[in-house]
Amino acid sequence: MTPDDYRPASMQTKEGIRFRIPSLGGDVGGRVLVVDNQVDLEITREFYQSLGESSAAFFSWVFVEGNALVQINGDLPEAQARKYEAVLQSVGG
């Protein structure tokens, strides 16, 4: 990811990658972010969760395992989002 990909998110991550979900159309999908420590992880998680709390339009799925966070566009149905969560848990645990 480039610095523009992180905006307006904090730059707490040491590594990140964007991915697309074709069923959502266009340039829509999510991010996998890796941080150095739990403090940075909580800052990043809180950022994405607070966006969804401020407006339903900004809701996204947020899953955490170890020092990795997956953020997925909230338009993805929950059943599909939970599949991403299961994959994250299987590679992280």
Summary of the structure (lengths in Angstrom):
residues: 93
radius of gyration: 12.5
end to end distance: 24.7
largest distance: 33.7
contacts: 242
relative contact order: 0.17
helix: 45%
strand: 26%
